[in-house]
Amino acid sequence: MQEINRYIEQLVEDIQALYLKQPSNIFSDNNIQTDTLKLNLAEQELSTIVGLSKALFPAADILDEEQAGKLVTHLIFLLKGYNIIPDFPVGLPFIVRYQLLLEIWDTEIKLIGKEHHIDLCHYDPDNCPYLDYCSICDDLTEE
């Protein structure tokens, strides 16, 4: 367990370093940079956009809730720096959030200068993997 905690600390440091490397106000009208403009023109994987390979992440099944929470918190902070917002159901455990981030990490998205929300609801109450937490599917089942 000690080794995984050390690895998580190193990974958090890497995530923080990547956050600090982000161009400031990358989508400001007054600060459109050439690299940012190129990034906006093509769909790219999340891993490419933020510069962090999915291969660096530990498997979810070896993490506890606290470890997953630490990684999720820092990854969301990094994504928000690029105006990428994963929309998790309220109250979803960190370990499930971490698993979902791993699932979407290689997803291609196109940054358009405004917030890019990644909707994690499948709008299918019969097959919802987080029905206990998903208010959208709850609302659909009530209709």
Chimera marker file (.cmm) of the C-alpha trace (Angstrom):
<marker_set name="trace">
<marker id="1" x="0.000" y="0.000" z="0.000" r="1" g="1" b="0" radius="0.5"/>
<marker id="2" x="2.922" y="2.295" z="0.741" r="1" g="1" b="0" radius="0.5"/>
<marker id="3" x="4.216" y="1.985" z="-2.834" r="1" g="1" b="0" radius="0.5"/>
<marker id="4" x="0.881" y="2.944" z="-4.385" r="1" g="1" b="0" radius="0.5"/>
<marker id="5" x="0.644" y="5.981" z="-2.094" r="1" g="1" b="0" radius="0.5"/>
<marker id="6" x="4.087" y="7.127" z="-3.229" r="1" g="1" b="0" radius="0.5"/>
<marker id="7" x="3.086" y="6.590" z="-6.847" r="1" g="1" b="0" radius="0.5"/>
<marker id="8" x="-0.116" y="8.586" z="-6.379" r="1" g="1" b="0" radius="0.5"/>
<marker id="9" x="1.872" y="11.437" z="-4.812" r="1" g="1" b="0" radius="0.5"/>
<marker id="10" x="4.227" y="11.454" z="-7.806" r="1" g="1" b="0" radius="0.5"/>
<marker id="11" x="1.300" y="11.376" z="-10.215" r="1" g="1" b="0" radius="0.5"/>
<marker id="12" x="-0.369" y="14.266" z="-8.367" r="1" g="1" b="0" radius="0.5"/>
<marker id="13" x="2.871" y="16.251" z="-8.655" r="1" g="1" b="0" radius="0.5"/>
<marker id="14" x="2.930" y="15.524" z="-12.411" r="1" g="1" b="0" radius="0.5"/>
<marker id="15" x="-0.701" y="16.642" z="-12.734" r="1" g="1" b="0" radius="0.5"/>
<marker id="16" x="0.051" y="19.841" z="-10.816" r="1" g="1" b="0" radius="0.5"/>
<marker id="17" x="3.067" y="20.529" z="-13.041" r="1" g="1" b="0" radius="0.5"/>
<marker id="18" x="0.907" y="20.102" z="-16.134" r="1" g="1" b="0" radius="0.5"/>
<marker id="19" x="-1.643" y="22.502" z="-14.695" r="1" g="1" b="0" radius="0.5"/>
<marker id="20" x="1.065" y="25.106" z="-14.169" r="1" g="1" b="0" radius="0.5"/>
<marker id="21" x="2.194" y="24.681" z="-17.800" r="1" g="1" b="0" radius="0.5"/>
<marker id="22" x="-1.261" y="25.510" z="-19.161" r="1" g="1" b="0" radius="0.5"/>
<marker id="23" x="-1.409" y="28.741" z="-21.109" r="1" g="1" b="0" radius="0.5"/>
<marker id="24" x="-3.217" y="31.284" z="-18.965" r="1" g="1" b="0" radius="0.5"/>
<marker id="25" x="-6.643" y="32.275" z="-20.211" r="1" g="1" b="0" radius="0.5"/>
<marker id="26" x="-6.228" y="30.038" z="-23.248" r="1" g="1" b="0" radius="0.5"/>
<marker id="27" x="-9.670" y="30.938" z="-24.524" r="1" g="1" b="0" radius="0.5"/>
<marker id="28" x="-9.592" y="34.652" z="-23.834" r="1" g="1" b="0" radius="0.5"/>
<marker id="29" x="-10.421" y="36.743" z="-26.903" r="1" g="1" b="0" radius="0.5"/>
<marker id="30" x="-7.324" y="38.826" z="-26.203" r="1" g="1" b="0" radius="0.5"/>
<marker id="31" x="-4.996" y="35.866" z="-25.815" r="1" g="1" b="0" radius="0.5"/>
<marker id="32" x="-5.574" y="33.381" z="-28.630" r="1" g="1" b="0" radius="0.5"/>
<marker id="33" x="-2.259" y="31.643" z="-29.045" r="1" g="1" b="0" radius="0.5"/>
<marker id="34" x="-1.198" y="29.720" z="-32.136" r="1" g="1" b="0" radius="0.5"/>
<marker id="35" x="-0.907" y="26.409" z="-30.262" r="1" g="1" b="0" radius="0.5"/>
<marker id="36" x="-4.322" y="26.949" z="-28.724" r="1" g="1" b="0" radius="0.5"/>
<marker id="37" x="-5.825" y="27.805" z="-32.075" r="1" g="1" b="0" radius="0.5"/>
<marker id="38" x="-4.446" y="24.584" z="-33.563" r="1" g="1" b="0" radius="0.5"/>
<marker id="39" x="-5.778" y="22.667" z="-30.587" r="1" g="1" b="0" radius="0.5"/>
<marker id="40" x="-9.235" y="24.112" z="-31.191" r="1" g="1" b="0" radius="0.5"/>
<marker id="41" x="-9.328" y="23.142" z="-34.851" r="1" g="1" b="0" radius="0.5"/>
<marker id="42" x="-9.070" y="19.383" z="-34.462" r="1" g="1" b="0" radius="0.5"/>
<marker id="43" x="-10.565" y="16.727" z="-32.256" r="1" g="1" b="0" radius="0.5"/>
<marker id="44" x="-8.008" y="15.270" z="-29.910" r="1" g="1" b="0" radius="0.5"/>
<marker id="45" x="-8.002" y="12.756" z="-27.107" r="1" g="1" b="0" radius="0.5"/>
<marker id="46" x="-8.199" y="14.136" z="-23.585" r="1" g="1" b="0" radius="0.5"/>
<marker id="47" x="-4.812" y="12.531" z="-22.900" r="1" g="1" b="0" radius="0.5"/>
<marker id="48" x="-3.272" y="14.518" z="-25.767" r="1" g="1" b="0" radius="0.5"/>
<marker id="49" x="-4.937" y="17.778" z="-24.786" r="1" g="1" b="0" radius="0.5"/>
<marker id="50" x="-3.687" y="17.680" z="-21.195" r="1" g="1" b="0" radius="0.5"/>
<marker id="51" x="-0.440" y="15.820" z="-21.908" r="1" g="1" b="0" radius="0.5"/>
<marker id="52" x="-1.014" y="12.857" z="-19.599" r="1" g="1" b="0" radius="0.5"/>
<marker id="53" x="-1.161" y="9.307" z="-20.920" r="1" g="1" b="0" radius="0.5"/>
<marker id="54" x="-3.808" y="6.933" z="-19.615" r="1" g="1" b="0" radius="0.5"/>
<marker id="55" x="-1.034" y="4.349" z="-19.163" r="1" g="1" b="0" radius="0.5"/>
<marker id="56" x="0.237" y="6.357" z="-16.171" r="1" g="1" b="0" radius="0.5"/>
<marker id="57" x="-2.942" y="5.843" z="-14.157" r="1" g="1" b="0" radius="0.5"/>
<marker id="58" x="-3.158" y="2.983" z="-11.676" r="1" g="1" b="0" radius="0.5"/>
<marker id="59" x="-5.996" y="0.523" z="-12.144" r="1" g="1" b="0" radius="0.5"/>
<marker id="60" x="-9.121" y="1.488" z="-10.214" r="1" g="1" b="0" radius="0.5"/>
<marker id="61" x="-9.331" y="-1.884" z="-8.472" r="1" g="1" b="0" radius="0.5"/>
<marker id="62" x="-6.111" y="-1.260" z="-6.515" r="1" g="1" b="0" radius="0.5"/>
<marker id="63" x="-7.235" y="2.118" z="-5.153" r="1" g="1" b="0" radius="0.5"/>
<marker id="64" x="-9.331" y="2.888" z="-2.122" r="1" g="1" b="0" radius="0.5"/>
<marker id="65" x="-11.875" y="5.723" z="-1.993" r="1" g="1" b="0" radius="0.5"/>
<marker id="66" x="-9.384" y="8.219" z="-0.510" r="1" g="1" b="0" radius="0.5"/>
<marker id="67" x="-6.717" y="7.518" z="-3.127" r="1" g="1" b="0" radius="0.5"/>
<marker id="68" x="-9.259" y="7.723" z="-5.941" r="1" g="1" b="0" radius="0.5"/>
<marker id="69" x="-10.578" y="10.975" z="-4.468" r="1" g="1" b="0" radius="0.5"/>
<marker id="70" x="-7.140" y="12.533" z="-4.477" r="1" g="1" b="0" radius="0.5"/>
<marker id="71" x="-6.566" y="11.645" z="-8.128" r="1" g="1" b="0" radius="0.5"/>
<marker id="72" x="-10.067" y="12.645" z="-9.238" r="1" g="1" b="0" radius="0.5"/>
<marker id="73" x="-9.807" y="16.018" z="-7.516" r="1" g="1" b="0" radius="0.5"/>
<marker id="74" x="-6.525" y="16.859" z="-9.241" r="1" g="1" b="0" radius="0.5"/>
<marker id="75" x="-7.602" y="15.502" z="-12.628" r="1" g="1" b="0" radius="0.5"/>
<marker id="76" x="-10.803" y="17.544" z="-12.586" r="1" g="1" b="0" radius="0.5"/>
<marker id="77" x="-8.793" y="20.629" z="-11.644" r="1" g="1" b="0" radius="0.5"/>
<marker id="78" x="-6.491" y="19.961" z="-14.619" r="1" g="1" b="0" radius="0.5"/>
<marker id="79" x="-9.414" y="19.407" z="-17.003" r="1" g="1" b="0" radius="0.5"/>
<marker id="80" x="-11.174" y="22.567" z="-15.841" r="1" g="1" b="0" radius="0.5"/>
<marker id="81" x="-8.068" y="24.510" z="-16.844" r="1" g="1" b="0" radius="0.5"/>
<marker id="82" x="-8.939" y="23.524" z="-20.412" r="1" g="1" b="0" radius="0.5"/>
<marker id="83" x="-12.641" y="24.254" z="-19.855" r="1" g="1" b="0" radius="0.5"/>
<marker id="84" x="-13.406" y="20.528" z="-19.885" r="1" g="1" b="0" radius="0.5"/>
<marker id="85" x="-16.047" y="19.637" z="-17.313" r="1" g="1" b="0" radius="0.5"/>
<marker id="86" x="-16.975" y="16.006" z="-16.650" r="1" g="1" b="0" radius="0.5"/>
<marker id="87" x="-20.579" y="15.984" z="-15.403" r="1" g="1" b="0" radius="0.5"/>
<marker id="88" x="-20.733" y="13.345" z="-12.684" r="1" g="1" b="0" radius="0.5"/>
<marker id="89" x="-23.974" y="12.440" z="-10.932" r="1" g="1" b="0" radius="0.5"/>
<marker id="90" x="-24.171" y="14.120" z="-7.516" r="1" g="1" b="0" radius="0.5"/>
<marker id="91" x="-22.837" y="11.950" z="-4.700" r="1" g="1" b="0" radius="0.5"/>
<marker id="92" x="-21.106" y="9.467" z="-6.998" r="1" g="1" b="0" radius="0.5"/>
<marker id="93" x="-18.246" y="7.810" z="-5.059" r="1" g="1" b="0" radius="0.5"/>
<marker id="94" x="-14.737" y="8.881" z="-6.054" r="1" g="1" b="0" radius="0.5"/>
<marker id="95" x="-13.757" y="5.372" z="-7.077" r="1" g="1" b="0" radius="0.5"/>
<marker id="96" x="-16.592" y="5.327" z="-9.638" r="1" g="1" b="0" radius="0.5"/>
<marker id="97" x="-15.653" y="8.831" z="-10.813" r="1" g="1" b="0" radius="0.5"/>
<marker id="98" x="-12.079" y="7.634" z="-11.265" r="1" g="1" b="0" radius="0.5"/>
<marker id="99" x="-13.262" y="4.622" z="-13.299" r="1" g="1" b="0" radius="0.5"/>
<marker id="100" x="-15.347" y="6.930" z="-15.496" r="1" g="1" b="0" radius="0.5"/>
<marker id="101" x="-12.407" y="9.273" z="-16.039" r="1" g="1" b="0" radius="0.5"/>
<marker id="102" x="-10.305" y="6.295" z="-17.123" r="1" g="1" b="0" radius="0.5"/>
<marker id="103" x="-13.055" y="5.249" z="-19.533" r="1" g="1" b="0" radius="0.5"/>
<marker id="104" x="-13.239" y="8.673" z="-21.189" r="1" g="1" b="0" radius="0.5"/>
<marker id="105" x="-9.530" y="9.546" z="-21.050" r="1" g="1" b="0" radius="0.5"/>
<marker id="106" x="-8.982" y="8.462" z="-24.658" r="1" g="1" b="0" radius="0.5"/>
<marker id="107" x="-12.197" y="10.103" z="-25.876" r="1" g="1" b="0" radius="0.5"/>
<marker id="108" x="-11.698" y="12.608" z="-28.662" r="1" g="1" b="0" radius="0.5"/>
<marker id="109" x="-13.189" y="16.026" z="-28.100" r="1" g="1" b="0" radius="0.5"/>
<marker id="110" x="-12.999" y="19.329" z="-29.878" r="1" g="1" b="0" radius="0.5"/>
<marker id="111" x="-12.345" y="22.356" z="-27.732" r="1" g="1" b="0" radius="0.5"/>
<marker id="112" x="-14.411" y="25.254" z="-28.942" r="1" g="1" b="0" radius="0.5"/>
<marker id="113" x="-13.389" y="28.010" z="-26.560" r="1" g="1" b="0" radius="0.5"/>
<marker id="114" x="-16.223" y="27.594" z="-24.107" r="1" g="1" b="0" radius="0.5"/>
<marker id="115" x="-16.878" y="24.985" z="-21.485" r="1" g="1" b="0" radius="0.5"/>
<marker id="116" x="-16.972" y="21.507" z="-22.940" r="1" g="1" b="0" radius="0.5"/>
<marker id="117" x="-19.175" y="19.322" z="-20.739" r="1" g="1" b="0" radius="0.5"/>
<marker id="118" x="-18.677" y="15.584" z="-20.901" r="1" g="1" b="0" radius="0.5"/>
<marker id="119" x="-22.065" y="14.136" z="-20.102" r="1" g="1" b="0" radius="0.5"/>
<marker id="120" x="-21.646" y="10.833" z="-18.304" r="1" g="1" b="0" radius="0.5"/>
<marker id="121" x="-25.339" y="9.962" z="-18.189" r="1" g="1" b="0" radius="0.5"/>
<marker id="122" x="-26.526" y="7.482" z="-20.815" r="1" g="1" b="0" radius="0.5"/>
<marker id="123" x="-30.204" y="8.506" z="-20.441" r="1" g="1" b="0" radius="0.5"/>
<marker id="124" x="-31.202" y="4.862" z="-20.108" r="1" g="1" b="0" radius="0.5"/>
<marker id="125" x="-32.710" y="4.151" z="-16.667" r="1" g="1" b="0" radius="0.5"/>
<marker id="126" x="-32.940" y="0.414" z="-17.392" r="1" g="1" b="0" radius="0.5"/>
<marker id="127" x="-29.172" y="0.152" z="-17.899" r="1" g="1" b="0" radius="0.5"/>
<marker id="128" x="-27.843" y="3.050" z="-15.830" r="1" g="1" b="0" radius="0.5"/>
<marker id="129" x="-24.642" y="1.972" z="-14.035" r="1" g="1" b="0" radius="0.5"/>
<marker id="130" x="-25.135" y="4.618" z="-11.327" r="1" g="1" b="0" radius="0.5"/>
<marker id="131" x="-28.894" y="4.670" z="-10.954" r="1" g="1" b="0" radius="0.5"/>
<marker id="132" x="-28.681" y="5.287" z="-7.201" r="1" g="1" b="0" radius="0.5"/>
<marker id="133" x="-26.897" y="8.580" z="-7.936" r="1" g="1" b="0" radius="0.5"/>
<marker id="134" x="-28.253" y="9.644" z="-11.318" r="1" g="1" b="0" radius="0.5"/>
<marker id="135" x="-30.954" y="12.272" z="-10.904" r="1" g="1" b="0" radius="0.5"/>
<marker id="136" x="-31.515" y="12.367" z="-14.677" r="1" g="1" b="0" radius="0.5"/>
<marker id="137" x="-32.407" y="8.661" z="-14.827" r="1" g="1" b="0" radius="0.5"/>
<marker id="138" x="-34.457" y="9.067" z="-11.638" r="1" g="1" b="0" radius="0.5"/>
<marker id="139" x="-36.455" y="11.797" z="-13.373" r="1" g="1" b="0" radius="0.5"/>
<marker id="140" x="-36.902" y="9.640" z="-16.469" r="1" g="1" b="0" radius="0.5"/>
<marker id="141" x="-38.236" y="6.703" z="-14.453" r="1" g="1" b="0" radius="0.5"/>
<marker id="142" x="-40.771" y="8.971" z="-12.733" r="1" g="1" b="0" radius="0.5"/>
<marker id="143" x="-42.255" y="10.117" z="-16.050" r="1" g="1" b="0" radius="0.5"/>
<link id1="1" id2="2" r="1" g="1" b="0" radius="0.2"/>
<link id1="2" id2="3" r="1" g="1" b="0" radius="0.2"/>
<link id1="3" id2="4" r="1" g="1" b="0" radius="0.2"/>
<link id1="4" id2="5" r="1" g="1" b="0" radius="0.2"/>
<link id1="5" id2="6" r="1" g="1" b="0" radius="0.2"/>
<link id1="6" id2="7" r="1" g="1" b="0" radius="0.2"/>
<link id1="7" id2="8" r="1" g="1" b="0" radius="0.2"/>
<link id1="8" id2="9" r="1" g="1" b="0" radius="0.2"/>
<link id1="9" id2="10" r="1" g="1" b="0" radius="0.2"/>
<link id1="10" id2="11" r="1" g="1" b="0" radius="0.2"/>
<link id1="11" id2="12" r="1" g="1" b="0" radius="0.2"/>
<link id1="12" id2="13" r="1" g="1" b="0" radius="0.2"/>
<link id1="13" id2="14" r="1" g="1" b="0" radius="0.2"/>
<link id1="14" id2="15" r="1" g="1" b="0" radius="0.2"/>
<link id1="15" id2="16" r="1" g="1" b="0" radius="0.2"/>
<link id1="16" id2="17" r="1" g="1" b="0" radius="0.2"/>
<link id1="17" id2="18" r="1" g="1" b="0" radius="0.2"/>
<link id1="18" id2="19" r="1" g="1" b="0" radius="0.2"/>
<link id1="19" id2="20" r="1" g="1" b="0" radius="0.2"/>
<link id1="20" id2="21" r="1" g="1" b="0" radius="0.2"/>
<link id1="21" id2="22" r="1" g="1" b="0" radius="0.2"/>
<link id1="22" id2="23" r="1" g="1" b="0" radius="0.2"/>
<link id1="23" id2="24" r="1" g="1" b="0" radius="0.2"/>
<link id1="24" id2="25" r="1" g="1" b="0" radius="0.2"/>
<link id1="25" id2="26" r="1" g="1" b="0" radius="0.2"/>
<link id1="26" id2="27" r="1" g="1" b="0" radius="0.2"/>
<link id1="27" id2="28" r="1" g="1" b="0" radius="0.2"/>
<link id1="28" id2="29" r="1" g="1" b="0" radius="0.2"/>
<link id1="29" id2="30" r="1" g="1" b="0" radius="0.2"/>
<link id1="30" id2="31" r="1" g="1" b="0" radius="0.2"/>
<link id1="31" id2="32" r="1" g="1" b="0" radius="0.2"/>
<link id1="32" id2="33" r="1" g="1" b="0" radius="0.2"/>
<link id1="33" id2="34" r="1" g="1" b="0" radius="0.2"/>
<link id1="34" id2="35" r="1" g="1" b="0" radius="0.2"/>
<link id1="35" id2="36" r="1" g="1" b="0" radius="0.2"/>
<link id1="36" id2="37" r="1" g="1" b="0" radius="0.2"/>
<link id1="37" id2="38" r="1" g="1" b="0" radius="0.2"/>
<link id1="38" id2="39" r="1" g="1" b="0" radius="0.2"/>
<link id1="39" id2="40" r="1" g="1" b="0" radius="0.2"/>
<link id1="40" id2="41" r="1" g="1" b="0" radius="0.2"/>
<link id1="41" id2="42" r="1" g="1" b="0" radius="0.2"/>
<link id1="42" id2="43" r="1" g="1" b="0" radius="0.2"/>
<link id1="43" id2="44" r="1" g="1" b="0" radius="0.2"/>
<link id1="44" id2="45" r="1" g="1" b="0" radius="0.2"/>
<link id1="45" id2="46" r="1" g="1" b="0" radius="0.2"/>
<link id1="46" id2="47" r="1" g="1" b="0" radius="0.2"/>
<link id1="47" id2="48" r="1" g="1" b="0" radius="0.2"/>
<link id1="48" id2="49" r="1" g="1" b="0" radius="0.2"/>
<link id1="49" id2="50" r="1" g="1" b="0" radius="0.2"/>
<link id1="50" id2="51" r="1" g="1" b="0" radius="0.2"/>
<link id1="51" id2="52" r="1" g="1" b="0" radius="0.2"/>
<link id1="52" id2="53" r="1" g="1" b="0" radius="0.2"/>
<link id1="53" id2="54" r="1" g="1" b="0" radius="0.2"/>
<link id1="54" id2="55" r="1" g="1" b="0" radius="0.2"/>
<link id1="55" id2="56" r="1" g="1" b="0" radius="0.2"/>
<link id1="56" id2="57" r="1" g="1" b="0" radius="0.2"/>
<link id1="57" id2="58" r="1" g="1" b="0" radius="0.2"/>
<link id1="58" id2="59" r="1" g="1" b="0" radius="0.2"/>
<link id1="59" id2="60" r="1" g="1" b="0" radius="0.2"/>
<link id1="60" id2="61" r="1" g="1" b="0" radius="0.2"/>
<link id1="61" id2="62" r="1" g="1" b="0" radius="0.2"/>
<link id1="62" id2="63" r="1" g="1" b="0" radius="0.2"/>
<link id1="63" id2="64" r="1" g="1" b="0" radius="0.2"/>
<link id1="64" id2="65" r="1" g="1" b="0" radius="0.2"/>
<link id1="65" id2="66" r="1" g="1" b="0" radius="0.2"/>
<link id1="66" id2="67" r="1" g="1" b="0" radius="0.2"/>
<link id1="67" id2="68" r="1" g="1" b="0" radius="0.2"/>
<link id1="68" id2="69" r="1" g="1" b="0" radius="0.2"/>
<link id1="69" id2="70" r="1" g="1" b="0" radius="0.2"/>
<link id1="70" id2="71" r="1" g="1" b="0" radius="0.2"/>
<link id1="71" id2="72" r="1" g="1" b="0" radius="0.2"/>
<link id1="72" id2="73" r="1" g="1" b="0" radius="0.2"/>
<link id1="73" id2="74" r="1" g="1" b="0" radius="0.2"/>
<link id1="74" id2="75" r="1" g="1" b="0" radius="0.2"/>
<link id1="75" id2="76" r="1" g="1" b="0" radius="0.2"/>
<link id1="76" id2="77" r="1" g="1" b="0" radius="0.2"/>
<link id1="77" id2="78" r="1" g="1" b="0" radius="0.2"/>
<link id1="78" id2="79" r="1" g="1" b="0" radius="0.2"/>
<link id1="79" id2="80" r="1" g="1" b="0" radius="0.2"/>
<link id1="80" id2="81" r="1" g="1" b="0" radius="0.2"/>
<link id1="81" id2="82" r="1" g="1" b="0" radius="0.2"/>
<link id1="82" id2="83" r="1" g="1" b="0" radius="0.2"/>
<link id1="83" id2="84" r="1" g="1" b="0" radius="0.2"/>
<link id1="84" id2="85" r="1" g="1" b="0" radius="0.2"/>
<link id1="85" id2="86" r="1" g="1" b="0" radius="0.2"/>
<link id1="86" id2="87" r="1" g="1" b="0" radius="0.2"/>
<link id1="87" id2="88" r="1" g="1" b="0" radius="0.2"/>
<link id1="88" id2="89" r="1" g="1" b="0" radius="0.2"/>
<link id1="89" id2="90" r="1" g="1" b="0" radius="0.2"/>
<link id1="90" id2="91" r="1" g="1" b="0" radius="0.2"/>
<link id1="91" id2="92" r="1" g="1" b="0" radius="0.2"/>
<link id1="92" id2="93" r="1" g="1" b="0" radius="0.2"/>
<link id1="93" id2="94" r="1" g="1" b="0" radius="0.2"/>
<link id1="94" id2="95" r="1" g="1" b="0" radius="0.2"/>
<link id1="95" id2="96" r="1" g="1" b="0" radius="0.2"/>
<link id1="96" id2="97" r="1" g="1" b="0" radius="0.2"/>
<link id1="97" id2="98" r="1" g="1" b="0" radius="0.2"/>
<link id1="98" id2="99" r="1" g="1" b="0" radius="0.2"/>
<link id1="99" id2="100" r="1" g="1" b="0" radius="0.2"/>
<link id1="100" id2="101" r="1" g="1" b="0" radius="0.2"/>
<link id1="101" id2="102" r="1" g="1" b="0" radius="0.2"/>
<link id1="102" id2="103" r="1" g="1" b="0" radius="0.2"/>
<link id1="103" id2="104" r="1" g="1" b="0" radius="0.2"/>
<link id1="104" id2="105" r="1" g="1" b="0" radius="0.2"/>
<link id1="105" id2="106" r="1" g="1" b="0" radius="0.2"/>
<link id1="106" id2="107" r="1" g="1" b="0" radius="0.2"/>
<link id1="107" id2="108" r="1" g="1" b="0" radius="0.2"/>
<link id1="108" id2="109" r="1" g="1" b="0" radius="0.2"/>
<link id1="109" id2="110" r="1" g="1" b="0" radius="0.2"/>
<link id1="110" id2="111" r="1" g="1" b="0" radius="0.2"/>
<link id1="111" id2="112" r="1" g="1" b="0" radius="0.2"/>
<link id1="112" id2="113" r="1" g="1" b="0" radius="0.2"/>
<link id1="113" id2="114" r="1" g="1" b="0" radius="0.2"/>
<link id1="114" id2="115" r="1" g="1" b="0" radius="0.2"/>
<link id1="115" id2="116" r="1" g="1" b="0" radius="0.2"/>
<link id1="116" id2="117" r="1" g="1" b="0" radius="0.2"/>
<link id1="117" id2="118" r="1" g="1" b="0" radius="0.2"/>
<link id1="118" id2="119" r="1" g="1" b="0" radius="0.2"/>
<link id1="119" id2="120" r="1" g="1" b="0" radius="0.2"/>
<link id1="120" id2="121" r="1" g="1" b="0" radius="0.2"/>
<link id1="121" id2="122" r="1" g="1" b="0" radius="0.2"/>
<link id1="122" id2="123" r="1" g="1" b="0" radius="0.2"/>
<link id1="123" id2="124" r="1" g="1" b="0" radius="0.2"/>
<link id1="124" id2="125" r="1" g="1" b="0" radius="0.2"/>
<link id1="125" id2="126" r="1" g="1" b="0" radius="0.2"/>
<link id1="126" id2="127" r="1" g="1" b="0" radius="0.2"/>
<link id1="127" id2="128" r="1" g="1" b="0" radius="0.2"/>
<link id1="128" id2="129" r="1" g="1" b="0" radius="0.2"/>
<link id1="129" id2="130" r="1" g="1" b="0" radius="0.2"/>
<link id1="130" id2="131" r="1" g="1" b="0" radius="0.2"/>
<link id1="131" id2="132" r="1" g="1" b="0" radius="0.2"/>
<link id1="132" id2="133" r="1" g="1" b="0" radius="0.2"/>
<link id1="133" id2="134" r="1" g="1" b="0" radius="0.2"/>
<link id1="134" id2="135" r="1" g="1" b="0" radius="0.2"/>
<link id1="135" id2="136" r="1" g="1" b="0" radius="0.2"/>
<link id1="136" id2="137" r="1" g="1" b="0" radius="0.2"/>
<link id1="137" id2="138" r="1" g="1" b="0" radius="0.2"/>
<link id1="138" id2="139" r="1" g="1" b="0" radius="0.2"/>
<link id1="139" id2="140" r="1" g="1" b="0" radius="0.2"/>
<link id1="140" id2="141" r="1" g="1" b="0" radius="0.2"/>
<link id1="141" id2="142" r="1" g="1" b="0" radius="0.2"/>
<link id1="142" id2="143" r="1" g="1" b="0" radius="0.2"/>
</marker_set>
